[in-house]
Amino acid sequence: MEEATTGGEGRGLTTHTVELVVAVLVFALGLTVLIGSWKLGSKWTSDGPGPGYFPFYISLIMCISGAGIFVQALRKHPEGTFADRQQLKQVLIVLLPAALYVLAVQIVGVYIASAVYIALFMTLLGKYSPVKSGIAAVVIMAIFFLLFEVWFKVPLYKGAFNLLGFTGY
Amino acid sequence: MDELSALFHGFSVVLTPLNIGLMLVGIVLGVLIGVLPGLGGANGVAILLPLTFSMSPTSAIIMLSCIYWGALFGGAITSILFNIPGEPWSVATTFDGYPMAQQGQAGRALTAAFTSSFVGAFIAVVMITFLAPLVAKFALKFGPPEFFAVYLLTFCSFVGMGKGSPFKILASMCIGFALAAVGMDTVTGQLRLTFGIPDLMRGFDFLIAVIGLFGIGEILLSMEEGLAFSGKSAKLDPKVVFQTWKELPRYWVTSLRSAAVGIWMGITPGGATPASFMSYGLAKKMSRDGAKFGTGQIEGVVAPETAAHAAGTSALLPMLALGIPGSPTAAVLLGGLLIWGLQPGPLLFVEQKDFVWGLIASMYLGNIAGLLVVLTTVPLFAAILRVPFSIIAPVIIVICVIGAYTVHNAMLDVWFMMAFGVIGYVFKKLDYPLAPLVLALVLGDKAEDSFRQAMLVSQGDLGIMFANPLVGTITTLALLLLLWPLLARGWARIRKPKRVEFAQEQPVD
């Protein structure tokens, strides 16, 4: 996304730019559903309305809404900053590790990935000692293990290697 | 007065030490289920159903329905304390409940939510007790056009009552409908909008969207301000409870109106979710403090909670009387009845009096037990708020990931949930209302099915939406609500030539 070029504290993404980008994305999503519904059969068939009948009209409204938001944003040119650099940095500090955490879940499973994630979050961002963080992480995941696996019989994802296979769950 | 004597017989069936014990266990389990995002009432009841196979049908239904009441109560806890609705019907509770918690009034908000839930359920149970035969007879008249008209009314009320840009409300709603359309078409069995991805065959579950939009989205918003956010004081001592109880009778009109909306939406299977949104919208429109809604108004907690519990309770009426479940959890309970060899329907009232009236009596007692249990355990949940945010934040993200995973045991859902988190963050900052998206995702399939069935009946003639006074009235009301922004603008121009700037006003949520 384009960045505002105005200097100082307000440097970051402008609300106007993000409004326009999101409006285009809404329109694009509407168009995708519109084409998909058209291919499915958006007209009246011998058996009644086709499978794409309802989504077709929904996507049409979505396209109109996207265009409407775009025109509204162009006409009114909303001022202000969507998020300044500091705010964007803070958001990315959480979002990127969270994405890495989900990736780790896929490989080593919920329990190990979550324990490591909680411990690292507490140590690096919360400035807790690694020992305290590690203990807290293990205790929290042990509670989750008891709650989901033992009491509610809801198996959680153990990953490709199932490092917790020795527990019998 | 036959109902009263039958009800007292019901109490005599329920009031055994075993049943009271099961009631308390059910409530505690239900609250736990309601608190955990992704483990909803329906899932919870389904998971625990096998536990009841060894019990008598009456004891089993008492425990399972108490899990349901507990889940209804529990949903409010995370909504108010963390802005994560444990259940879709708790979404509207977050609008004012969470700001109240942020202002250090978590105890007040929780007491209001629990008490309103109890009031809503109590009014609904009284209605079930005395008006069951009449209501059941009325609900029998509903066909696909009437059902679609009710859905239309719910969706139009968002556009009509929302004060943000109508385009943004419509865009949000249509995204929800489009997501609901993904997967297997229930009528033709054809795959829709899956784009060749096998995992999309099962479609998008609303829980994935809700957990991402509200859970992750809120964490990202909170993180903008850094880790400075820590739990606000959330003490709940008896003084706070009694003070809130003293304050609540002031909102008796809101409570009664919300209970009426809830009962209506519970019986006609609109369900607890649209009921909570509708009553929140109505309260916002009709309250003297309507403009302040969304900033932490106690009335904004009373309205959705009363309606959700009234709807959740009254959803059991058509299940018992007609065999039509009014909510997903009622559908799971219906499955339980069939497993125990009971045939839901009008004959149940004749052949299984002990069972039916035992269940109705347990509704009264279960809700009293529920209120006592949640009020006494609130300090436990409120204590969570005193834990620093750098511990709470990763734990909430982990709960969100677990919640998203457990819905379908699919890792792709977890990625979708993360994507919804980013969408939630951006949408909240741009004033796109999230509630219509979630509601359209929840009710999209049902609304589409009703529409297609109605169109099949009329062979494509939209005139069926005005075919009788009942459907005609609901449809007209829906259209009036949809056009309300235009009508209001026209009226304002006639009275006073002043331009209404939609974008400068606050959105509905």
Chai-1 contact restraints between the chains, C-beta under 6 A:
chainA,res_idxA,chainB,res_idxB,connection_type,confidence,min_distance_angstrom,max_distance_angstrom,comment,restraint_id
A,V26,B,A171,contact,1.0,0.0,6.0,A-B,restraint_1
A,V33,B,A178,contact,1.0,0.0,6.0,A-B,restraint_2
A,G36,B,L193,contact,1.0,0.0,6.0,A-B,restraint_3
A,L40,B,R192,contact,1.0,0.0,6.0,A-B,restraint_4
A,W44,B,G460,contact,1.0,0.0,6.0,A-B,restraint_5
A,G48,B,L456,contact,1.0,0.0,6.0,A-B,restraint_6
A,P49,B,R452,contact,1.0,0.0,6.0,A-B,restraint_7
A,P49,B,M455,contact,1.0,0.0,6.0,A-B,restraint_8
A,P51,B,D185,contact,1.0,0.0,6.0,A-B,restraint_9
A,P51,B,T188,contact,1.0,0.0,6.0,A-B,restraint_10
A,P51,B,Q190,contact,1.0,0.0,6.0,A-B,restraint_11
A,P51,B,R192,contact,1.0,0.0,6.0,A-B,restraint_12
A,F54,B,E448,contact,1.0,0.0,6.0,A-B,restraint_13
A,P55,B,A181,contact,1.0,0.0,6.0,A-B,restraint_14
A,I58,B,C174,contact,1.0,0.0,6.0,A-B,restraint_15
A,I58,B,F177,contact,1.0,0.0,6.0,A-B,restraint_16
A,I58,B,A178,contact,1.0,0.0,6.0,A-B,restraint_17
A,I61,B,L170,contact,1.0,0.0,6.0,A-B,restraint_18
A,I61,B,C174,contact,1.0,0.0,6.0,A-B,restraint_19
A,M62,B,C174,contact,1.0,0.0,6.0,A-B,restraint_20
A,S65,B,F167,contact,1.0,0.0,6.0,A-B,restraint_21
A,S65,B,L170,contact,1.0,0.0,6.0,A-B,restraint_22
A,S65,B,A171,contact,1.0,0.0,6.0,A-B,restraint_23
A,G68,B,F167,contact,1.0,0.0,6.0,A-B,restraint_24
A,I69,B,F167,contact,1.0,0.0,6.0,A-B,restraint_25
A,K76,B,A503,contact,1.0,0.0,6.0,A-B,restraint_26
A,Q87,B,E224,contact,1.0,0.0,6.0,A-B,restraint_27
A,Q90,B,M223,contact,1.0,0.0,6.0,A-B,restraint_28
A,Q90,B,E224,contact,1.0,0.0,6.0,A-B,restraint_29
A,Q90,B,G226,contact,1.0,0.0,6.0,A-B,restraint_30
A,V91,B,L220,contact,1.0,0.0,6.0,A-B,restraint_31
A,V91,B,M223,contact,1.0,0.0,6.0,A-B,restraint_32
A,V94,B,M223,contact,1.0,0.0,6.0,A-B,restraint_33
A,A98,B,I397,contact,1.0,0.0,6.0,A-B,restraint_34
A,V102,B,V414,contact,1.0,0.0,6.0,A-B,restraint_35
A,Q106,B,M411,contact,1.0,0.0,6.0,A-B,restraint_36
A,S114,B,V398,contact,1.0,0.0,6.0,A-B,restraint_37
A,Y117,B,P394,contact,1.0,0.0,6.0,A-B,restraint_38
A,I118,B,P394,contact,1.0,0.0,6.0,A-B,restraint_39
A,F121,B,P394,contact,1.0,0.0,6.0,A-B,restraint_40
A,M122,B,S390,contact,1.0,0.0,6.0,A-B,restraint_41
A,M122,B,I391,contact,1.0,0.0,6.0,A-B,restraint_42
A,L125,B,S390,contact,1.0,0.0,6.0,A-B,restraint_43
A,G126,B,S390,contact,1.0,0.0,6.0,A-B,restraint_44
A,F152,B,I47,contact,1.0,0.0,6.0,A-B,restraint_45
A,V154,B,T406,contact,1.0,0.0,6.0,A-B,restraint_46
A,Y157,B,Y405,contact,1.0,0.0,6.0,A-B,restraint_47
